[in-house]
Amino acid sequence: MKTIRRMILPAIAAAAAALGCGPGYRYSASADIGPGVDLYGYYPDYWGDWRSNFSLWSPTVVYEYGGRYYPTRVRYSRPVSVYQYHNQYFMPPRDNDFRNRDRRFDYRHRPTDQDYRRARPRPDGRRPGAR
């Protein structure tokens, strides 16, 4: 009987510690995956007209988790297709003529209306790549 107690009690204590059964336990994804990315809306006067510039942009996928966007996948995150240009991430244009125009873009993960609402306003400063 004593041997069973010696085996079971430490196992229960280890399981409780592993589960984080204490008050105030919270999981923070940002601690595991690092800082998020700044995701901006598309502004033609800043990013350029999409008809002549979209070939310069790089389609990429960021992952939305808890209202923030991260460059690496985290468990339970949602992939969102966006563009990257000069290390800045921005939403694709919402123009109806743009839809399905760029074959490199992953339209299965296109941004939702909520993603567009979360996008930051236009970045300050000169256009990317301007000299």
C-alpha positions as a printed NumPy array, in Angstrom:
array([[  0.   ,   0.   ,   0.   ],
       [  2.807,   2.408,   0.825],
       [  4.465,   1.724,  -2.516],
       [  1.274,   2.587,  -4.385],
       [  0.983,   5.905,  -2.496],
       [  4.61 ,   6.671,  -3.261],
       [  3.928,   6.141,  -6.96 ],
       [  0.509,   7.789,  -7.281],
       [  0.98 ,  10.99 ,  -5.273],
       [  4.031,  12.204,  -7.22 ],
       [  2.253,  11.351, -10.485],
       [ -0.8  ,  13.399,  -9.489],
       [  1.37 ,  16.324,  -8.398],
       [  3.31 ,  16.237, -11.665],
       [  0.107,  16.124, -13.717],
       [ -1.356,  19.088, -11.82 ],
       [  1.815,  21.092, -12.336],
       [  1.911,  20.233, -16.033],
       [ -1.689,  21.351, -16.505],
       [ -1.084,  24.651, -14.772],
       [ -3.895,  24.24 , -12.288],
       [ -2.962,  27.314, -10.327],
       [ -5.01 ,  30.51 , -10.248],
       [ -3.885,  33.147, -12.676],
       [ -2.471,  30.705, -15.2  ],
       [ -2.653,  32.157, -18.71 ],
       [ -1.143,  31.141, -22.007],
       [  0.522,  33.84 , -24.076],
       [  1.158,  33.003, -27.732],
       [  3.273,  36.111, -28.247],
       [  5.788,  34.765, -25.749],
       [  6.191,  31.67 , -27.918],
       [  6.171,  33.153, -31.427],
       [  7.635,  36.588, -30.977],
       [  6.336,  39.997, -31.953],
       [  3.571,  40.419, -34.476],
       [  3.804,  42.232, -37.793],
       [  2.303,  45.608, -38.592],
       [ -0.368,  45.055, -41.221],
       [ -1.468,  48.136, -43.157],
       [ -4.392,  48.826, -45.415],
       [ -3.867,  49.356, -49.135],
       [ -3.526,  53.014, -50.13 ],
       [ -2.878,  53.681, -53.848],
       [ -1.055,  56.95 , -53.174],
       [  1.406,  55.074, -50.923],
       [  1.736,  51.593, -52.48 ],
       [  1.063,  52.751, -56.052],
       [ -1.739,  51.865, -58.428],
       [ -2.231,  48.116, -58.368],
       [ -2.584,  47.883, -62.17 ],
       [  1.057,  48.837, -62.655],
       [  2.632,  47.797, -59.338],
       [  1.148,  44.494, -58.163],
       [  3.873,  42.525, -59.952],
       [  6.427,  44.186, -57.635],
       [  4.597,  43.046, -54.512],
       [  5.303,  39.655, -52.944],
       [  2.26 ,  37.635, -51.893],
       [  2.778,  36.116, -48.466],
       [  0.773,  34.545, -45.674],
       [  0.559,  35.868, -42.13 ],
       [ -1.281,  34.15 , -39.316],
       [ -4.011,  35.833, -37.281],
       [ -4.237,  34.815, -33.653],
       [ -6.114,  36.802, -31.045],
       [ -6.483,  39.854, -33.283],
       [ -2.747,  40.074, -34.046],
       [ -0.807,  38.954, -37.105],
       [  2.357,  36.858, -36.963],
       [  4.822,  35.769, -39.662],
       [  4.971,  32.198, -38.31 ],
       [  2.178,  29.724, -37.778],
       [  0.883,  29.179, -34.267],
       [ -1.604,  26.576, -33.128],
       [ -5.229,  27.619, -33.727],
       [ -4.171,  30.564, -35.889],
       [ -5.885,  31.478, -39.151],
       [ -3.851,  32.044, -42.355],
       [ -4.42 ,  35.376, -44.117],
       [ -2.981,  36.156, -47.551],
       [ -1.474,  39.642, -47.822],
       [  1.262,  41.416, -49.757],
       [  4.763,  42.374, -48.675],
       [  6.844,  45.14 , -50.203],
       [ 10.086,  46.501, -48.729],
       [  9.502,  44.658, -45.44 ],
       [  6.034,  46.137, -44.974],
       [  2.878,  44.035, -44.982],
       [ -0.378,  45.342, -46.434],
       [ -3.825,  44.18 , -47.46 ],
       [ -4.677,  43.489, -51.085],
       [ -6.758,  46.098, -52.91 ],
       [-10.53 ,  45.736, -52.554],
       [-11.174,  46.792, -56.141],
       [-13.471,  44.291, -57.909],
       [-11.187,  44.317, -60.971],
       [ -8.311,  43.102, -58.804],
       [-10.033,  39.882, -57.702],
       [ -8.373,  36.81 , -59.215],
       [ -5.968,  39.043, -61.172],
       [ -2.744,  37.977, -59.431],
       [ -2.188,  34.249, -59.949],
       [  0.523,  34.161, -57.266],
       [ -1.917,  35.265, -54.545],
       [ -3.61 ,  32.555, -52.448],
       [ -7.277,  33.536, -52.741],
       [ -8.379,  30.686, -50.456],
       [ -7.013,  32.72 , -47.527],
       [ -8.082,  36.174, -48.651],
       [ -8.638,  38.691, -45.832],
       [-12.068,  39.016, -44.268],
       [-13.895,  42.271, -43.561],
       [-12.666,  42.036, -39.981],
       [ -9.061,  41.84 , -41.22 ],
       [ -9.564,  44.982, -43.291],
       [-10.999,  46.772, -40.238],
       [ -7.991,  45.737, -38.143],
       [ -5.468,  47.009, -40.691],
       [ -3.461,  50.008, -39.593],
       [ -3.796,  53.322, -41.354],
       [ -1.291,  54.321, -43.986],
       [  2.302,  54.363, -42.743],
       [  3.922,  57.769, -42.446],
       [  6.813,  58.782, -44.604],
       [  7.817,  58.375, -48.207],
       [  6.636,  55.628, -50.493],
       [  8.535,  52.355, -50.141],
       [ 11.442,  52.201, -52.549],
       [ 11.338,  55.97 , -53.228],
       [ 14.729,  57.651, -53.372]])
